[in-house]
Amino acid sequence: MDSETTIKELKDAVKNFCGDRDWDQYHNAKDLAIGIITESSELLEHFRFKSEKEVEEMFKTDKKNEISEELADVLYFVLRLAQKYDIDLSTELKNKLKKNESRYPVEKSKGSNNKYTEL
């Protein structure tokens, strides 16, 4: 459960899983980044050509399980890349949010008509 598991525990689980299978030889930064984008594309396939209403409905069906599995695949590769190259995801996310606070202040962003914003 998210509320009971740390990022370190997840990274350790991925490390052990890969270590048990001797996959370090295949997991360099380039190939892990490719894995992130490949799995992200598979996640995106579920939403292609769907309206917002159709997407919302998918989360009320068995399709949610398929989407969840693809999201877990993306997370696996993110965790593996961070684990292999000693990237502290918690610190990096906090730093990114802080940077974005100055780029997108609440008073200028909240309620704006811009549907899409850049992180």
GIFEN-V350798 format. One record per pair of residues at least 12 apart in sequence whose C-alpha atoms are under 6 Angstrom apart, sorted by the first residue. I is the first residue (numbers start at 1). J is the second residue. Records with the same first field share a line. If there is no record, write none. Layout:
I->J + J
This chain:
11->79 + 83
32->77 + 81
36->74 + 77
39->74
40->74
43->70
